[in-house]
Amino acid sequence: MKLKKSNDGSELTVTLVGEVDAANVTVIEEKLLKEVAGVTDLTFDLKELEYISSAGLRVLLQMQKMMKTQGNMVIINTNDEVMDIFKVTGFVRLLNIV
């Protein structure tokens, strides 16, 4: 798992690469919590994400709730495999996926 960040003041883009699962989700969560302070626009680019577990979904939901109080969050470039996970779990209704 790799996390790429691009921060432009109030805009943060996070690209998740590989797999997000219970083995690495704590590190991702800690990095994100530090980065989102002062951010009003958070974008998750999932073009390189191969798999996301329920632990990873929990982190996305946590970020969504946090961003509702300070700005906006979107998810872009979701591949078919990850989109299927979002659909099966009902996260397509909870997250702003474009």
C-alpha positions in Angstrom: 0.0 0.0 0.0 1.2 3.4 -0.9 -0.4 6.8 -0.3 0.4 9.8 -2.5 -0.6 13.3 -1.5 -0.8 16.6 -3.3 -1.6 19.5 -1.0 -2.4 22.9 -2.4 -3.4 24.9 0.6 -7.0 24.2 1.3 -7.2 21.4 -1.4 -5.8 17.9 -0.7 -5.7 15.1 -3.2 -4.9 11.6 -1.9 -4.1 8.8 -4.3 -4.4 5.3 -2.8 -2.2 2.7 -4.5 -2.4 -1.1 -4.0 -4.6 -2.5 -1.3 -6.1 -0.9 1.8 -6.8 -3.5 4.4 -6.6 -4.1 8.2 -2.8 -4.5 7.9 -2.2 -1.0 6.8 -5.3 1.0 7.5 -4.0 2.4 10.9 -1.0 4.1 9.2 -3.3 5.5 6.5 -5.7 6.8 9.0 -3.0 8.5 11.1 -1.5 10.2 8.0 -4.9 11.4 6.8 -6.0 12.8 10.2 -2.8 15.0 10.2 -3.3 16.1 6.6 -6.9 17.2 6.6 -6.6 20.0 9.2 -7.4 23.2 7.3 -8.5 21.4 4.2 -11.8 22.4 2.6 -11.6 20.2 -0.5 -10.5 16.6 -0.1 -10.3 14.3 -3.2 -9.5 10.6 -3.1 -8.2 9.4 -6.4 -8.6 5.6 -6.6 -7.3 4.9 -10.1 -4.4 2.8 -8.6 -6.4 1.1 -5.8 -6.8 -2.6 -6.3 -8.8 -3.5 -3.2 -10.3 -1.9 -0.1 -11.5 -3.9 3.0 -14.2 -2.9 5.5 -11.4 -1.2 7.6 -10.6 1.0 4.6 -14.2 1.8 4.0 -14.5 2.8 7.6 -11.7 5.3 7.1 -13.3 6.8 4.0 -16.6 7.2 5.9 -14.7 8.8 8.8 -13.1 11.3 6.4 -16.5 12.0 4.8 -18.1 12.8 8.1 -15.1 15.0 9.1 -15.2 16.9 5.8 -19.0 17.6 6.1 -18.1 20.0 8.9 -15.2 21.7 7.2 -15.8 21.4 3.4 -16.3 18.8 0.7 -15.0 15.3 -0.1 -15.2 13.5 -3.5 -13.9 10.2 -4.7 -12.7 10.0 -8.4 -11.4 7.4 -10.8 -12.9 4.4 -9.1 -12.1 1.2 -11.0 -14.7 -1.6 -11.5 -13.5 -3.8 -8.7 -13.5 -1.1 -6.1 -16.9 0.2 -7.4 -18.3 -3.3 -6.9 -17.2 -3.2 -3.3 -18.9 0.2 -2.8 -22.1 -1.1 -4.4 -22.3 -4.3 -2.4 -21.6 -2.5 0.9 -24.0 0.4 0.1 -21.2 2.9 0.2 -22.3 4.3 -3.2 -25.1 6.0 -1.2 -22.9 7.3 1.6 -19.9 8.6 -0.4 -19.7 11.3 -3.0 -18.3 9.3 -6.0 -17.9 11.1 -9.3 
